[in-house]
Amino acid sequence: MKVEVEVISNEIIKPSSPTPDHLRHYQLSFLDQLCPKTYNPLVFFYELNGDQYQDDYSNISNKIKSSLSEVLTLFYPLAGQVKNDRFIDCNDQGICYSVARVNSPCHLSDAMKNPLPIELCKYLPFEIQQLTEFSLGVQLNVFEHGGIAIGLCVSHQIADALSCVRFVKAWVAITRGEGDQVAHPEFVSGKLFPLTDDPGFDATALVTKKLVTKRFVFDASTIEKVRTEPFKDHAEEKRPSRFEALSAFIFNRFAAATSDEYSSVSDNGYTMVLPVNLRPKHDPPLPEHSFGNLSRCGVAILSSAGEEYGHDAARRIREGIRKVDMDYIRKVQQGEDPHLNLLREYATKVIMKGGQHVSLCFTSLCRFPLYEADFGWGEPAWVSSASMSFTNLVAFMDTKSNNGIEAYIALKEEDMAKLEADEEFLKAVSQVGR
């Protein structure tokens, strides 16, 4: 369904109190240097069934603006300006806040029925492929017949997905009047992973508009099946996680569906890139509210699809993630990322027709408390991502109930058509957002 969104106001929200002089210089980290200059998008949909909020959108907007101003005193780098890709001048320039009217569809329930990810971008304050002068933007979208959607864009240059979630967690708590219970962010990444003069990798090379993103929903029974069947003859091995199993399944179906196009891929020609949260891997573990880009990529390398491929892919995914340990972290801290050469190749040759590699990147927001984002008017009816900026990327998010997973998959148009024509893939999908 085509979405029509009209922005009716824009303003700048500044922190409620000035950032102290000794905090004005925020050093970016080596891991920040490796991240693309794009936005992480999230959209939260709320039905607003309570009488106290129905049609009172000016009150809602005022609450959002007031709590944004307050939370920015804690997350002060988000209200600053990035300088020379090396540090943030925390000058309290503020963040962008927009209010928009949703003219079509006018009902929130219609907007949530199998939406195209590209249509979800209309609820966001910025285009996600390229950073503006603002590191954070918020857009309040008001539906004519009730309900709102809050679109959020956070610069990937300074924050990973967990940092975005922790920001939202603090923001909604402050909106509810529970600011005294908010865990203050810890800004340690610049000290743990010092800048380097030449990071040797530009993830922005992966950014492209020449792709299509679609959303596929896998229910709990399907996920249980792909966790169990490939391991039925391997009882001695631990069963894969939901992430490992579903990543292996999607990779397997992608490899099978595109095998004619990439028939010249040699052994060890398939690469899976697996972002890993470094906070629990660090010794001692870092708090979840540690802010910044604190993830690195595990890598799993496979040959072409075969009978054992579901099992083999899941096992290698697990091994790739396990290799991101404290020894790995120490090498990264010394500027010696073990997988940087592979990532360079991944950035410049995501797919090489007739070449050596076909790569897919799998990332996950599953188990993150996105559905706990209650500003005071109830939990979200749905939390979504949007169109993605990177070819050959798969991002997982939990469904609101029943332990399902939504997979946002970004591929070249011709590869997406082949995947959608794969019978085994389509049999596993319970819903397709077209």
C-alpha positions, 0 to 999 in steps of 0.5 A: 500500500502506497504511503503518503506522509506530509511533514508539517513542522520541523524544529531543533531540540537542544539538551535541557542543560548545557554539556560541561566544558570538560565533556565537549571533546568526544573522541571517536574510536577505531571501531567508529572509523570502520562504520559507514556514514549512514543512519540506523533506522527504527519505527515504533507504531502505537495504537493509542487506545487510551482516551487520554491520548486519542486525538491529543497529539499536541500533548504527545508531541510536547512530551516527546520534545521535553523528554528528548531535551532531557535525555540528550543531557545524558547522550550529549554526543548525539547533540554535537557535530562530528569533526574530521571523522575523528571527534565530536564537538559536543556543542549542544547544536541539537537534533532534528525533530519533525511532525508529519501527517499521514494522509494515506493510509489514514488508519494505522492498522492498514499501514502495518499490513505487509508494508514495503520497507521502502514505504517505511522510510517515509516515517523517518526524518532523514534518508538513511543512506547519507548522514546530514549535519545531525547525528539523531533525528526523530519524526512523529507521524500522526494518522488521521483516524488515530495512532502514531508512528515514531521514526528514529534515525541514529548515526551509525558512525557513532552508535551501533544497534544496541546503543540505539536501543539503550538510547530509546530505553532511557528516552521512554523512561524519562517520558514516563517520569522515571528518569531516576531509574535510567542507567547513564551511558558509559562512553569508553569506546574511544579509550578501548579502541583508539583511533588510527591514522589509516583504518584501511577500510571504508564501509561506505563503499557498501552503501548503494541505492541499487537494491531492493529490500523486502521483509519476510516473516518466519513463525516459531514452528518454522524456526524450530524446524530449521533448528532441528532438522539439519542436526537430527543426525548430529545428536552429539552437537548442541542445537543451533540458536535461532540466529544460527539456524535461520541464517544458515537456512536463508544462506542455503536458499540464497546459494541454491536460488542463485547457483546458476548466476554464480556457478563459477564460485570456487570452493570456499567462495561463500562468505558470511559476515556476522557482526558480534556484540563485543560488550559481553566478550570483553574481559571484564564484560562491558555494561550493556549501556556502553555507548558507541560502535562496540561490535566486530565481525565474525566470518564463516566461509563455506563452499557451494550448497550440498546435502549437509549444508544446513548443518555445516552452515550453522556450525560454521556460523557458530565457530565464526562467532566464537572466534570473536573473543578477548584475544580477538579484541586485543588484536583489534585494540592494537589495530590488527583486526584479524578479519579486516582484509576479508572486510576490505574485499567484502566492501569492494567485491560484495558480489563478483560475477565469475570471481571468487566470493559471494558474501552475505552479512547477517545481523540481529536485533532479536532479544533486544527490548524493542517492544518495551518502548512504552512512552506512557501510552502503551507498548508499541503495536509493531516495531520495524526497520526500513529499507536498507543501505547495503546489498546482501544484508539480512537483518533479524527482528523479533515479532511482537508475539509467538517467537517469530522473526522478521527478516529484512533482506536486501539484495540486487533486484535479480537476486531477490527475484530468484530467492522469491522464486525458490519453493523451499524458501517460500514454503518457510515464509509465513508473510511477505512484506511487498 
